[in-house]
Amino acid sequence: MNQTLGARLSPDLTGANVEDAGEHNRAVVLRCIHRQAPISRAEIARRTGFTKPAIARIVDRLLDEGLIMEARRRHGLRGQPAIELEINPDACFAIGINIDRDHLTILAVDAVGNVRARVHHEKRFILPAEFLQLTADAISHFQRSRLIDDARLAGIGLAMPDWLGEISLLGKPEAYQEWTAFDVRAALENLTQHPVFIENEANAAALAELDYGLGAESSSFFYIAINPCPGGGLVLDGNGHRGAMGLSGEIGWLPIADGRDGKAHKVQLLGEIFSLFFLYDFLAQHGVEVSVPHDLLTLDAHGRRLVSQWLKEMSAHLAVAVKHIGMVVDPDAVLVGGRLPIRIVDELLRYVHEHLDADDTNLPSLHRASLGEDASAMGAAAMPMAAALMLASADAAQRTRSPLKNMDRLNS
C-alpha cells in the first residue's frame, strides 16, 4: 500500500492482527464489568455477543491478573447459582490532583472510584513552587501510610484550568503570572516515575461523571463547573470531546445580553459576570465577607437573601446557556457542579427551571452533578485508571497534553 495513503486512513479503517484483536476483546469485557457490575459471565456474553467459551477464557485471564474478582453467588434463580464478577478495588490505584485559583485537592483513588485518602488546601493563588511541594508531600504521605500500593499505581492525573496564570480575575496577584512559564508536566514527571496525565479541570470533572457518576444513565452530556472561573466539559456518546483546539466546553466565552440594560444592548461574556468569585464580590459589596465555599452555608438570614438575589439574577443567564447548548450540541443532559455547595446548586437550578419551558422537549434535562466539589480531582484520578482498565474514556493525548500557555492561540 502507498505509505502516504495509509497514513491518512482513519483509525477506524485500519486492520488488527490477532494480538490486537485479543486485547480489544479483553478491553470490551473489562469495560462491561466496570459499567455493569455485579454481572455474571452469561450476562457478559449476552451484552458483548462473545461466545461463552471466549468469555470464560477472557474472564479467567482477568481473574489471574487480579483486575476483577468473583464477588458472590446470585441465589434465587433456577439451576446453579451464577457467580457475579466485579472490578477488584485493589487492582490498581491512581492519584488525582486538582489545582485552581482557590484550592488544591489531592486524592488517592482505588480501581472502583473509592477515595482512599484526601489532602485539601483551601488557599487562593497557590504558586508553582508551593504547588509542587504540597503535591510531593501528599504523594509521600499516601505512600508512607500504605494508603495505596505504589507497585499498582496506574499514574498521576492533574486537572487544572487552561491559562491558569493568564486569565484576569478578581484579586489575582501579579506573581500568579509564574504559572504561564511553568512546565507543570515536566515538574510532575520529575517528581514521580509513574505516568502523568493532564486535562482541563472541567473536562476532567465531566470524565469523572462519565466513569463514576451520572454517566451510567447518560452517554452524552454537558458539564457546567461553577468555580473561580466558569468552565464546561462535553461528553458525546460516552467519550470526552475536547475539540480541534482543546477549547470545547469553554462556556465562559458565551456572550450574554445584560438584562439590566432596558434595551438589552449591553453584551458581556458569561465568564465576566458568573463565577464563584463574582458571588463573593457581590456579597462583599453588601457588607458580607465570604472567602471559601463553606462560608456560604453559615450565613445569617440577610446573607442568605443576598445569595438568593444573586442566584436569581444569574439563573436567567444560565438558562440562556442551557438553551444554546441544547440547540448546538443536543446532549441528553446538562449537569451543573463545581465548588458551589450542593444546597446552593439546587437553589440555582430551581430558578433556572423557571426560565425554561417545561413543555419544550428539545431542551436537555438539567441536573445537579453527582460528585460534588471533588469532581475535578476524581476526574484527574480517572484518567490513569481508564488507561489501566482500558475504558472507553481512556485518551492517549492526556499523556502529552499540557495546559494552553498563550491566549494568542485563540487568534491563530
NORMORA-V675161 format. One record per residue. N is the residue number from 1. RES is the residue in one letter. PSI is psi in degrees with one decimal (none if undefined). OMEGA is omega as a letter, one per 30 degrees, with the letter a starting at -180 (* if undefined). D_LAST is the distance of its C-alpha to the last C-alpha in Angstrom with 1 decimal. Layout:
{{N,RES,PSI,OMEGA,D_LAST} {N,RES,PSI,OMEGA,D_LAST}}
//
This chain:
{{1,M,143.2,l,35.6} {2,N,126.3,a,32.9} {3,Q,-38.5,a,30.6} {4,T,-42.8,l,27.4} {5,L,-43.1,a,28.5} {6,G,-34.8,a,29.4} {7,A,-23.8,a,26.1} {8,R,-9.2,a,24.4} {9,L,141.5,l,27.0} {10,S,145.0,l,26.0} {11,P,-26.5,a,27.6} {12,D,-16.7,a,29.8} {13,L,-1.2,a,31.4} {14,T,152.7,a,32.2} {15,G,179.1,l,35.8} {16,A,139.6,l,37.4} {17,N,179.8,a,40.4} {18,V,-41.0,a,43.3} {19,E,-42.7,l,41.9} {20,D,-41.4,l,38.5} {21,A,-38.7,l,40.4} {22,G,-41.1,l,42.6} {23,E,-36.7,l,39.8} {24,H,-46.9,a,38.2} {25,N,-39.3,l,41.5} {26,R,-42.4,l,42.0} {27,A,-39.7,l,38.6} {28,V,-44.6,a,39.6} {29,V,-42.7,a,42.9} {30,L,-40.7,l,41.4} {31,R,-38.6,l,38.8} {32,C,-43.8,l,41.7} {33,I,-41.4,l,43.8} {34,H,-41.5,a,41.0} {35,R,-34.5,a,40.4} {36,Q,-2.6,a,44.0} {37,A,145.3,f,46.2} {38,P,140.5,a,49.1} {39,I,143.9,a,49.6} {40,S,166.2,l,52.3} {41,R,-41.0,a,52.0} {42,A,-39.2,l,53.3} {43,E,-36.0,l,50.6} {44,I,-42.6,l,47.9} {45,A,-42.0,l,49.5} {46,R,-39.8,a,49.5} {47,R,-35.0,a,45.8} {48,T,-21.9,a,44.5} {49,G,2.0,l,46.9} {50,F,156.1,l,47.9} {51,T,158.0,l,51.6} {52,K,-39.9,l,53.6} {53,P,-38.6,l,54.3} {54,A,-42.9,l,50.6} {55,I,-42.6,a,49.9} {56,A,-44.5,a,52.9} {57,R,-45.7,a,51.5} {58,I,-43.8,a,48.0} {59,V,-41.6,l,49.3} {60,D,-39.3,l,51.8} {61,R,-43.7,a,49.0} {62,L,-35.4,l,47.0} {63,L,-43.4,l,50.1} {64,D,-34.7,a,50.9} {65,E,-9.1,l,47.4} {66,G,11.9,a,47.9} {67,L,-29.6,l,44.8} {68,I,169.5,l,47.0} {69,M,152.0,l,50.5} {70,E,113.7,a,53.4} {71,A,-49.9,a,53.6} {72,R,168.3,l,56.8} {73,R,140.0,l,59.0} {74,R,112.5,a,58.7} {75,H,170.7,l,62.2} {76,G,-0.6,l,63.7} {77,L,162.9,l,62.9} {78,R,150.7,l,65.4} {79,G,-166.1,a,65.7} {80,Q,128.4,l,64.3} {81,P,134.8,a,61.9} {82,A,139.9,l,58.3} {83,I,125.6,a,56.5} {84,E,142.6,a,53.2} {85,L,145.1,l,50.2} {86,E,162.3,l,47.6} {87,I,137.0,l,44.8} {88,N,116.1,a,46.5} {89,P,-30.9,a,45.1} {90,D,10.3,a,45.8} {91,A,-39.6,l,44.1} {92,C,166.5,a,41.0} {93,F,162.6,l,39.4} {94,A,153.1,l,35.9} {95,I,127.3,l,34.7} {96,G,128.8,a,32.1} {97,I,132.4,l,30.4} {98,N,114.4,l,28.6} {99,I,132.3,l,27.3} {100,D,-177.1,a,26.2} {101,R,-11.5,a,26.6} {102,D,2.5,a,30.2} {103,H,168.8,l,31.7} {104,L,124.0,l,31.8} {105,T,133.4,a,33.5} {106,I,123.8,a,34.6} {107,L,145.4,l,36.5} {108,A,123.0,a,38.6} {109,V,141.9,l,38.7} {110,D,-175.2,a,40.9} {111,A,-16.9,l,40.4} {112,V,11.0,l,41.2} {113,G,8.6,l,39.1} {114,N,133.4,l,42.0} {115,V,114.2,a,40.9} {116,R,-25.0,l,43.3} {117,A,152.2,a,42.2} {118,R,131.4,l,39.9} {119,V,126.7,a,39.0} {120,H,135.2,l,37.4} {121,H,112.2,l,36.5} {122,E,87.2,a,36.1} {123,K,137.8,a,34.5} {124,R,144.1,l,31.5} {125,F,54.0,l,28.7} {126,I,130.4,a,30.0} {127,L,162.7,a,28.5} {128,P,-44.1,a,27.5} {129,A,-41.4,l,30.9} {130,E,-39.0,l,32.9} {131,F,-46.6,a,30.8} {132,L,-40.5,a,31.5} {133,Q,-44.3,l,35.2} {134,L,-37.8,l,35.7} {135,T,-44.8,l,34.1} {136,A,-39.8,l,36.3} {137,D,-42.1,a,39.3} {138,A,-45.4,l,38.7} {139,I,-42.3,l,38.3} {140,S,-40.5,l,41.4} {141,H,-44.1,l,43.3} {142,F,-42.2,a,42.5} {143,Q,-45.4,a,43.8} {144,R,-37.2,a,46.9} {145,S,-0.3,a,47.9} {146,R,35.6,l,47.6} {147,L,-22.2,l,45.6} {148,I,158.5,l,43.7} {149,D,108.5,a,44.6} {150,D,-29.9,l,42.4} {151,A,-21.5,l,43.3} {152,R,19.3,l,41.9} {153,L,114.3,a,38.7} {154,A,-23.4,l,36.0} {155,G,-179.1,l,33.2} {156,I,126.2,l,31.4} {157,G,142.7,l,28.7} {158,L,126.4,l,26.4} {159,A,121.5,a,24.9} {160,M,154.7,l,22.8} {161,P,145.4,l,20.2} {162,D,153.2,a,16.5} {163,W,42.2,a,15.7} {164,L,-41.2,a,19.5} {165,G,-0.6,a,19.9} {166,E,-33.8,a,17.1} {167,I,129.6,l,17.9} {168,S,131.1,l,20.5} {169,L,167.3,a,23.7} {170,L,127.3,l,27.4} {171,G,5.3,a,29.2} {172,K,123.2,l,26.5} {173,P,155.2,a,27.9} {174,E,-35.3,a,26.2} {175,A,-17.5,a,27.0} {176,Y,-14.0,l,24.8} {177,Q,-17.2,l,21.8} {178,E,-29.8,a,23.3} {179,W,-27.0,a,21.5} {180,T,-24.4,a,18.1} {181,A,4.9,a,19.7} {182,F,123.0,l,22.0} {183,D,88.8,a,21.7} {184,V,-33.0,l,23.5} {185,R,-48.4,a,23.7} {186,A,-37.9,a,25.4} {187,A,-43.5,l,27.7} {188,L,-37.2,l,28.8} {189,E,-27.2,l,29.3} {190,N,-18.9,a,31.5} {191,L,-24.5,a,33.4} {192,T,155.0,l,34.4} {193,Q,-5.5,a,35.3} {194,H,158.2,l,34.2} {195,P,145.9,l,30.8} {196,V,129.7,l,28.0} {197,F,136.9,a,25.9} {198,I,137.4,l,23.0} {199,E,155.2,l,21.5} {200,N,143.2,a,20.1} {201,E,-33.0,l,23.4} {202,A,-38.4,l,23.4} {203,N,-40.2,l,22.6} {204,A,-41.4,l,25.5} {205,A,-39.1,l,27.8} {206,A,-40.2,l,27.3} {207,L,-36.2,l,28.2} {208,A,-42.6,l,31.2} {209,E,-36.0,a,32.3} {210,L,-45.9,a,31.9} {211,D,-28.0,a,34.1} {212,Y,-2.0,a,36.4} {213,G,-123.4,a,36.4} {214,L,-2.0,l,36.1} {215,G,-21.4,l,34.5} {216,A,-20.8,a,38.1} {217,E,-20.7,a,38.3} {218,S,129.3,a,34.9} {219,S,-10.6,l,32.5} {220,S,115.2,a,29.7} {221,F,161.3,l,28.8} {222,F,129.5,a,26.3} {223,Y,124.2,l,26.8} {224,I,120.4,a,26.3} {225,A,122.5,l,26.7} {226,I,98.4,a,28.3} {227,N,-168.7,l,27.5} {228,P,-34.5,l,26.7} {229,C,141.4,l,23.4} {230,P,147.5,l,23.5} {231,G,168.4,l,21.8} {232,G,148.5,l,22.0} {233,G,145.1,a,22.5} {234,L,128.7,l,23.1} {235,V,125.6,l,25.8} {236,L,124.5,l,26.4} {237,D,41.8,l,29.6} {238,G,9.3,l,30.2} {239,N,138.9,l,26.9} {240,G,136.4,a,24.1} {241,H,110.5,a,21.0} {242,R,-27.6,a,17.7} {243,G,168.3,a,15.4} {244,A,-36.2,a,12.7} {245,M,10.2,a,10.4} {246,G,17.4,a,13.5} {247,L,4.9,l,13.2} {248,S,134.9,l,16.3} {249,G,0.0,a,18.9} {250,E,76.3,a,17.0} {251,I,-19.3,l,19.8} {252,G,-18.4,l,19.5} {253,W,2.1,a,16.8} {254,L,124.4,l,19.5} {255,P,135.9,a,20.8} {256,I,130.9,l,24.5} {257,A,127.9,a,27.1} {258,D,111.3,a,29.4} {259,G,-14.3,l,32.9} {260,R,-18.7,l,34.6} {261,D,118.6,a,33.7} {262,G,-34.0,a,36.5} {263,K,-0.6,l,34.5} {264,A,34.8,l,31.5} {265,H,-19.2,a,29.2} {266,K,124.1,a,27.5} {267,V,131.7,l,24.3} {268,Q,162.6,l,22.9} {269,L,143.2,a,20.6} {270,L,-38.8,a,22.8} {271,G,-11.9,l,21.7} {272,E,-3.7,a,23.0} {273,I,-14.5,a,26.5} {274,F,108.9,l,27.1} {275,S,171.1,l,27.5} {276,L,-40.8,a,30.3} {277,F,-34.5,l,29.8} {278,F,-33.6,l,30.1} {279,L,-45.4,l,33.3} {280,Y,-43.2,a,34.7} {281,D,-41.2,l,33.9} {282,F,-43.8,l,35.6} {283,L,-40.6,l,38.6} {284,A,-37.5,l,38.7} {285,Q,-20.8,l,38.8} {286,H,21.5,l,41.9} {287,G,16.2,a,43.6} {288,V,117.8,a,42.7} {289,E,122.3,l,41.2} {290,V,133.5,a,39.2} {291,S,-18.4,l,37.1} {292,V,156.7,a,36.9} {293,P,-37.7,a,36.9} {294,H,-29.4,l,40.5} {295,D,-28.4,a,41.6} {296,L,-20.3,a,40.8} {297,L,-5.7,a,43.6} {298,T,13.8,a,46.2} {299,L,153.8,l,45.9} {300,D,-176.6,a,49.0} {301,A,-40.0,l,49.5} {302,H,-46.5,l,47.9} {303,G,-40.1,l,44.7} {304,R,-36.8,l,44.6} {305,R,-38.3,l,44.9} {306,L,-42.2,l,42.0} {307,V,-44.0,l,39.9} {308,S,-38.0,l,41.0} {309,Q,-45.4,a,40.2} {310,W,-41.6,l,36.6} {311,L,-41.2,l,36.3} {312,K,-40.2,l,37.7} {313,E,-43.6,a,35.2} {314,M,-26.9,a,32.2} {315,S,-33.5,l,33.7} {316,A,-40.6,l,33.0} {317,H,-40.2,a,29.3} {318,L,-33.1,l,29.3} {319,A,-39.4,l,31.3} {320,V,-43.1,l,28.6} {321,A,-43.3,l,26.0} {322,V,-41.8,l,28.5} {323,K,-43.4,l,29.1} {324,H,-43.7,l,25.4} {325,I,-42.3,l,25.0} {326,G,-40.7,a,28.2} {327,M,-38.9,a,27.2} {328,V,-43.1,a,23.7} {329,V,-33.9,a,24.4} {330,D,53.1,l,28.2} {331,P,168.7,l,29.1} {332,D,-39.0,a,32.7} {333,A,158.9,l,32.3} {334,V,124.6,a,30.3} {335,L,138.2,l,31.2} {336,V,123.1,a,31.1} {337,G,-141.7,a,31.5} {338,G,-155.8,a,30.2} {339,R,-3.8,l,32.4} {340,L,128.0,a,34.1} {341,P,148.3,a,37.8} {342,I,-45.8,a,39.0} {343,R,-36.7,a,41.5} {344,I,-33.1,l,39.1} {345,V,-43.5,l,36.6} {346,D,-40.3,l,39.6} {347,E,-43.2,l,40.4} {348,L,-46.1,a,36.8} {349,L,-33.1,l,36.9} {350,R,-40.7,l,40.3} {351,Y,-37.6,l,38.9} {352,V,-41.9,a,35.8} {353,H,-28.0,l,38.3} {354,E,-21.7,l,40.0} {355,H,-3.6,a,37.0} {356,L,147.2,l,36.7} {357,D,110.7,a,39.1} {358,A,-22.3,a,41.1} {359,D,-1.5,a,42.1} {360,D,101.0,a,38.6} {361,T,-8.9,l,38.5} {362,N,-14.0,l,34.9} {363,L,142.6,l,33.7} {364,P,153.7,l,32.9} {365,S,150.9,a,35.5} {366,L,127.1,a,34.7} {367,H,155.4,l,35.9} {368,R,134.7,l,35.9} {369,A,153.1,a,34.2} {370,S,-16.0,a,37.0} {371,L,-6.4,l,36.0} {372,G,-158.6,a,35.8} {373,E,-19.1,a,34.1} {374,D,14.3,a,33.9} {375,A,-42.1,a,31.8} {376,S,-38.7,l,28.7} {377,A,-38.3,l,31.0} {378,M,-40.8,l,32.7} {379,G,-35.0,l,29.5} {380,A,-43.1,l,28.7} {381,A,-30.7,a,32.2} {382,A,-25.3,a,31.7} {383,M,-56.6,l,29.0} {384,P,-30.6,l,31.4} {385,M,-41.0,l,34.2} {386,A,-37.5,l,32.5} {387,A,-42.6,a,32.0} {388,A,-36.3,a,35.6} {389,L,4.1,l,37.1} {390,M,41.7,l,34.8} {391,L,162.0,a,33.9} {392,A,-26.0,a,31.5} {393,S,-6.9,l,29.1} {394,A,137.9,a,28.7} {395,D,112.4,a,25.1} {396,A,-26.2,a,24.7} {397,A,-24.0,l,21.1} {398,Q,-16.1,l,22.5} {399,R,-14.1,a,24.2} {400,T,-17.2,a,21.1} {401,R,140.1,l,18.5} {402,S,154.2,l,17.9} {403,P,144.7,l,16.6} {404,L,133.7,a,12.9} {405,K,-22.8,a,13.3} {406,N,125.9,l,10.4} {407,M,-22.6,a,9.5} {408,D,-19.7,a,6.4} {409,R,-27.6,l,5.0} {410,L,-29.3,a,5.7} {411,N,2.8,a,3.8} {412,S,none,*,0.0}}
//
